Amino acid sequence: MDALRKRLLFRCTHMGMKENDVLFGGFALAELGGLPERDLLDLESLLKENDQDLFLWVTGRKAIPDGLNTPVINRIANFNKA
């Protein structure tokens, strides 16, 4: 799991959009260590999506599709509202 956390941390801080680096990277730096395995796997899957869509979903500007509406994307969105 540590290798997965390291990979996810890198991916969350090196995305295609600087805005997502801030949104996802900030979340990853603060929360990644405490995420359960299911959330880590969901995050890994989520990061395969288009950067623009990720930005719109996390900022609430576009509804999250049912298949991607997992606890981890909602945690990221809530983390960035604070």
FITI-631558 format. One line per field, with one value per atom (N, C-alpha, C): residue in three letters; x, y, z. Coordinates in nm, 2 decimals, padded with zeros to 4 digits. Layout:
r <- c(ala, ...)
x <- c(X, ...)
y <- c(Y, ...)
z <- c(Z, ...)
This chain:
r <- c(met, met, met, asp, asp, asp, ala, ala, ala, leu, leu, leu, arg, arg, arg, lys, lys, lys, arg, arg, arg, leu, leu, leu, leu, leu, leu, phe, phe, phe, arg, arg, arg, cys, cys, cys, thr, thr, thr, his, his, his, met, met, met, gly, gly, gly, met, met, met, lys, lys, lys, glu, glu, glu, asn, asn, asn, asp, asp, asp, val, val, val, leu, leu, leu, phe, phe, phe, gly, gly, gly, gly, gly, gly, phe, phe, phe, ala, ala, ala, leu, leu, leu, ala, ala, ala, glu, glu, glu, leu, leu, leu, gly, gly, gly, gly, gly, gly, leu, leu, leu, pro, pro, pro, glu, glu, glu, arg, arg, arg, asp, asp, asp, leu, leu, leu, leu, leu, leu, asp, asp, asp, leu, leu, leu, glu, glu, glu, ser, ser, ser, leu, leu, leu, leu, leu, leu, lys, lys, lys, glu, glu, glu, asn, asn, asn, asp, asp, asp, gln, gln, gln, asp, asp, asp, leu, leu, leu, phe, phe, phe, leu, leu, leu, trp, trp, trp, val, val, val, thr, thr, thr, gly, gly, gly, arg, arg, arg, lys, lys, lys, ala, ala, ala, ile, ile, ile, pro, pro, pro, asp, asp, asp, gly, gly, gly, leu, leu, leu, asn, asn, asn, thr, thr, thr, pro, pro, pro, val, val, val, ile, ile, ile, asn, asn, asn, arg, arg, arg, ile, ile, ile, ala, ala, ala, asn, asn, asn, phe, phe, phe, asn, asn, asn, lys, lys, lys, ala, ala, ala)
x <- c(00.08, 00.00, 00.09, 00.20, 00.29, 00.33, 00.35, 00.39, 00.27, 00.15, 00.03, 00.01, 00.03, 00.02, 00.12, 00.24, 00.35, 00.31, 00.26, 00.22, 00.11, 00.01, -00.11, -00.07, 00.02, 00.07, 00.13, 00.22, 00.28, 00.18, 00.09, -00.01, -00.10, -00.14, -00.23, -00.16, -00.03, 00.05, 00.11, 00.09, 00.14, 00.04, -00.07, -00.18, -00.17, -00.26, -00.25, -00.29, -00.37, -00.41, -00.35, -00.30, -00.24, -00.35, -00.47, -00.58, -00.60, -00.59, -00.61, -00.49, -00.37, -00.26, -00.29, -00.35, -00.39, -00.50, -00.61, -00.72, -00.69, -00.63, -00.61, -00.48, -00.38, -00.25, -00.26, -00.34, -00.36, -00.43, -00.53, -00.61, -00.51, -00.43, -00.34, -00.24, -00.18, -00.08, -00.14, -00.26, -00.33, -00.39, -00.45, -00.54, -00.49, -00.40, -00.37, -00.32, -00.25, -00.20, -00.31, -00.42, -00.53, -00.64, -00.63, -00.73, -00.73, -00.85, -00.86, -00.83, -00.80, -00.76, -00.86, -00.99, -01.10, -01.09, -01.07, -01.06, -00.94, -00.83, -00.71, -00.73, -00.80, -00.82, -00.92, -01.02, -01.12, -01.05, -00.95, -00.88, -00.79, -00.73, -00.65, -00.73, -00.85, -00.94, -00.99, -01.02, -01.07, -00.97, -00.84, -00.74, -00.72, -00.78, -00.78, -00.87, -00.96, -01.06, -00.99, -01.06, -01.02, -01.00, -00.89, -00.86, -00.97, -01.03, -01.13, -01.25, -01.29, -01.41, -01.38, -01.26, -01.23, -01.24, -01.19, -01.20, -01.35, -01.43, -01.57, -01.65, -01.62, -01.68, -01.65, -01.52, -01.47, -01.51, -01.53, -01.57, -01.72, -01.79, -01.94, -02.00, -01.93, -01.98, -02.05, -02.03, -02.09, -02.11, -02.23, -02.26, -02.17, -02.13, -02.04, -02.13, -02.08, -02.15, -02.17, -02.28, -02.31, -02.19, -02.13, -02.03, -01.90, -01.89, -01.77, -01.80, -01.92, -01.96, -01.93, -01.81, -01.76, -01.73, -01.71, -01.68, -01.55, -01.45, -01.33, -01.34, -01.42, -01.44, -01.52, -01.61, -01.68, -01.59, -01.50, -01.40, -01.31, -01.27, -01.19, -01.26, -01.39, -01.47, -01.49, -01.53, -01.55, -01.42, -01.31, -01.18, -01.15, -01.19, -01.15, -01.26, -01.37, -01.47, -01.43, -01.35, -01.31, -01.21)
y <- c(-00.12, 00.00, 00.13, 00.12, 00.24, 00.28, 00.19, 00.22, 00.29, 00.24, 00.30, 00.44, 00.46, 00.60, 00.69, 00.65, 00.73, 00.77, 00.67, 00.69, 00.79, 00.77, 00.86, 01.00, 01.02, 01.15, 01.22, 01.15, 01.21, 01.25, 01.16, 01.19, 01.30, 01.31, 01.42, 01.56, 01.56, 01.68, 01.72, 01.63, 01.65, 01.62, 01.69, 01.67, 01.76, 01.75, 01.83, 01.98, 02.01, 02.14, 02.19, 02.31, 02.36, 02.36, 02.40, 02.40, 02.27, 02.16, 02.03, 01.99, 02.04, 02.02, 02.07, 02.18, 02.25, 02.17, 02.14, 02.07, 01.93, 01.85, 01.71, 01.70, 01.78, 01.77, 01.81, 01.92, 01.96, 01.85, 01.79, 01.68, 01.56, 01.53, 01.41, 01.44, 01.55, 01.58, 01.57, 01.62, 01.62, 01.49, 01.41, 01.30, 01.17, 01.16, 01.03, 00.92, 00.96, 00.87, 00.79, 00.86, 00.79, 00.73, 00.73, 00.68, 00.52, 00.46, 00.32, 00.27, 00.14, 00.08, 00.11, 00.09, 00.11, 00.25, 00.35, 00.49, 00.51, 00.45, 00.46, 00.40, 00.29, 00.23, 00.31, 00.37, 00.46, 00.59, 00.64, 00.76, 00.72, 00.61, 00.57, 00.56, 00.51, 00.49, 00.63, 00.72, 00.85, 00.93, 00.92, 00.99, 00.96, 00.86, 00.82, 00.91, 00.99, 01.07, 01.20, 01.27, 01.39, 01.50, 01.58, 01.68, 01.78, 01.83, 01.93, 01.88, 01.75, 01.70, 01.68, 01.64, 01.63, 01.76, 01.87, 02.00, 02.04, 02.02, 02.06, 01.98, 01.85, 01.77, 01.81, 01.83, 01.86, 02.00, 02.09, 02.23, 02.24, 02.13, 02.14, 02.21, 02.23, 02.30, 02.20, 02.08, 01.97, 01.85, 01.79, 01.67, 01.56, 01.49, 01.37, 01.26, 01.19, 01.08, 00.97, 00.89, 00.79, 00.69, 00.65, 00.55, 00.60, 00.73, 00.79, 00.86, 00.86, 00.93, 00.84, 00.84, 00.76, 00.84, 00.78, 00.86, 00.95, 00.90, 00.97, 01.10, 01.10, 01.22, 01.32, 01.28, 01.37, 01.42, 01.34, 01.39, 01.50, 01.48, 01.58, 01.71, 01.70, 01.82, 01.89, 01.81, 01.87, 01.93, 01.87, 01.92, 02.06, 02.07, 02.20, 02.31, 02.27, 02.38, 02.45, 02.38, 02.44, 02.55)
z <- c(00.00, 00.00, 00.00, 00.06, 00.06, -00.08, -00.17, -00.30, -00.37, -00.35, -00.40, -00.35, -00.22, -00.17, -00.23, -00.25, -00.31, -00.45, -00.53, -00.66, -00.67, -00.58, -00.58, -00.54, -00.45, -00.41, -00.53, -00.60, -00.71, -00.82, -00.85, -00.95, -00.91, -00.78, -00.74, -00.74, -00.73, -00.73, -00.86, -00.96, -01.10, -01.20, -01.20, -01.29, -01.41, -01.50, -01.62, -01.60, -01.50, -01.47, -01.34, -01.33, -01.21, -01.10, -01.14, -01.04, -00.97, -01.05, -01.00, -00.91, -00.94, -00.85, -00.72, -00.71, -00.58, -00.51, -00.59, -00.53, -00.48, -00.57, -00.54, -00.46, -00.50, -00.42, -00.28, -00.25, -00.11, -00.03, -00.09, -00.03, 00.00, -00.11, -00.09, 00.02, 00.02, 00.12, 00.26, 00.28, 00.41, 00.45, 00.36, 00.39, 00.34, 00.25, 00.18, 00.28, 00.38, 00.48, 00.56, 00.58, 00.65, 00.57, 00.44, 00.36, 00.36, 00.37, 00.37, 00.22, 00.21, 00.08, -00.02, 00.01, -00.09, -00.15, -00.06, -00.11, -00.20, -00.16, -00.24, -00.38, -00.39, -00.52, -00.60, -00.53, -00.60, -00.65, -00.57, -00.62, -00.74, -00.73, -00.85, -00.97, -00.96, -01.08, -01.12, -01.03, -01.05, -01.13, -01.10, -01.17, -01.31, -01.36, -01.50, -01.59, -01.52, -01.58, -01.64, -01.72, -01.78, -01.68, -01.68, -01.58, -01.57, -01.69, -01.68, -01.61, -01.64, -01.57, -01.42, -01.38, -01.24, -01.17, -01.24, -01.18, -01.16, -01.26, -01.25, -01.15, -01.13, -01.03, -00.89, -00.87, -00.73, -00.69, -00.78, -00.75, -00.75, -00.78, -00.78, -00.90, -01.00, -01.12, -01.21, -01.19, -01.28, -01.18, -01.21, -01.12, -01.15, -01.04, -01.05, -01.11, -01.21, -01.26, -01.16, -01.17, -01.07, -01.05, -01.16, -01.14, -01.08, -01.07, -01.00, -00.87, -00.83, -00.71, -00.59, -00.55, -00.44, -00.32, -00.21, -00.09, -00.11, -00.18, -00.19, -00.27, -00.38, -00.45, -00.37, -00.29, -00.20, -00.09, -00.04, 00.06, 00.00, -00.13, -00.19, -00.21, -00.25, -00.27, -00.14, -00.03, 00.10, 00.15, 00.13, 00.18, 00.12, 00.00, -00.07, -00.05, 00.02, 00.05, 00.18, 00.26, 00.39, 00.38)
